[in-house]
Amino acid sequence: MKAVSLVVLLAILVGCASNSGIVKISPDTYILARQDKAGIFGDASAMKVDVLREANEFAEKLGKVAIPLATQEVPAGPGRFATIEYQFRVVDPSDKEAQRTSLVPRANVVIEKKESIDIKTKDDSSASKKKDRDVYSELIKLDDLRKRGVLTESEFAQQKQKLLESN
């Protein structure tokens, strides 16, 4: 029974980290991704160190140096495992790029702006319907901000009242 328990424990521990391996994406550029499936028992820092070490060892086997291009990390959270994606180039040690390296910063959040174009018509009833849709869409936006915690309940109520009074 103890032997079976030990085998099950080892199988769980081996399955905790998922390694995609090093993948070539251009003649001298590679990507390495890893996912830590250990949840709250995982160690994202150790996973990152292992990824960097593996990339450096890979480059050394080729007689080259690994130059970081970009890294993207997702911490573990409810319903998701910690992941890291590391992109790097391999260059000769005498290459000028091997002397100084830096990662290119990436935006953590992308804000998308959407605009609508108002088309005016002679029909007053369509203008009234549009106004009602605008009020409705503004209420939806306010409710979304409240749900995300950007607005408090009282701020939501005040903004809602202002919006309804202006129409």
N, C-alpha and C positions, 0 to 999 in steps of 0.2 A: 504494500500500500504506500509506503514511504517512497519507494522508487517511482511509482506512478505519479505521486504528488510532485516529486522533483522534476520529472520529465515535463509535466504540465507547466510548472513554474518556469523552467528553462524556455519552453515554447512561447510563453507569454513575454518573457524578457527579450527574446530574440525578435519578436514581432513588434517591439515598441518603436523602433526607428525604421522608417522606410527610406531607402536610398535609391534615387533614380540613376545614379552613376554619372560619369562625366560624358557630356554630349557635345560634339563638335558642331558649332553653328556657322562657322566660316573658316577659311584656311588657318587662321591663328587664334580664333576666338572660341571659347568653350563656356558651357553652363553646367552648374552642378546644383541640384536641388535635393532637399531632404525634408522629411516630415517626421516629427516626434509624436508617436501615437501613445505615449505613456501618460497623457493627460496631466493631472496634478502631480504625478510622480516623475514627470519628465524634467529635463534640464536643457532649456533652450540655449543657454550660454555654452554648455559643453557641445551641443550639436553644432553651433556656429564655429567653435574652435576646430571640431573634427572636419567640417567642410573646408575651412581655410587650410588646414594641415593636408588634407587629401589633394586639394588643388596644387599646393606647393610641391608635394611629393610627385605628383603627375608631371609637373613642369621640370623638376629636377631629373626625372628619368629620361626626359627628352634632351637634357643638357641645357635647359632654358630656365627662365624666371617667370613666375606668374605675376601678372600686373592686373590688379583689380579694376574692373570697369563699373560694375554696379552690384548692389546687393539689395534684396528686398526681403524683409522679415515680417512674419505675421505671428504675434504672440498667441499662446494658447488662450482659449476663452470658452465660454459656454457653447457647446456644439461644434467646436473647431479645434484642430490640433495645431501646435506650433510648427511653422514652416520657415525655411530659409531658401532663397534662390541666390546663387552667386555666379556672376558673369566675370570672366577673366580672359586675358590674352596671354599667350606665351611668346616671349621674345628672348633674343640672345642676351646674356649678361652684360655684354658690351653696348647694347642698345641704349640710346639716350633715355628712352622711356623707363628703363629699369632703374635709373638713378633716383627719380622722384615720382611717387604715385599718389593719386587721390581719387576718391570715389566721387562720381558725379551726383550731386544732390537731386533727389526726385521729390515731387510733390506728394504729400501723404493724402491730400484731399484734392479732388478736381471739382471745381464749381462750374456748373453748366448754366448758361444764361439762355432762357428761351423768351422770345418776344412774339407777341401776336400783333397783327396789323388790323386796325379798325377800318371797316368798310361801312361808310354811311349810306343809308338808303332813304328814300322819300317816305317809306312806310313807317309811321310812328309806332305801330304795334311791334315791329321788329326791333326798334330802338328800345322799347320797354322790355321786351324779352331779353335783349342783350344786357340791359342794366340788371335785370334779375339774375342772369347767369354770372355777371361780374360779382354781384353781392354773394352769390352762392360760392363761387370759386374763392373769394376772399375769406369767407367763413371756413372753407375747407383748409386754406393755408394757415389761418389762425389756429384751427384745431390741431393741425399737424405740428405747429410750433409748440403748442401746449403739451401734446403727447411726447415730444422729444425733450421736454424740460426747458426749452428756451424761454417760454412764457409761464408765469405762475398762473394759478387758477384765477386770482384777482385781476392780473394783467389781461388775461384772456377775456374775462367778463367785461372789463372796461373797453377793450378794443372792439369787442363784439357789439357792445351798446353804441359806441361811436359810429360804427359801420351801419348799423340798422337805423340810427337817427339821421344819418346823412342821406338816406334814401327815402 
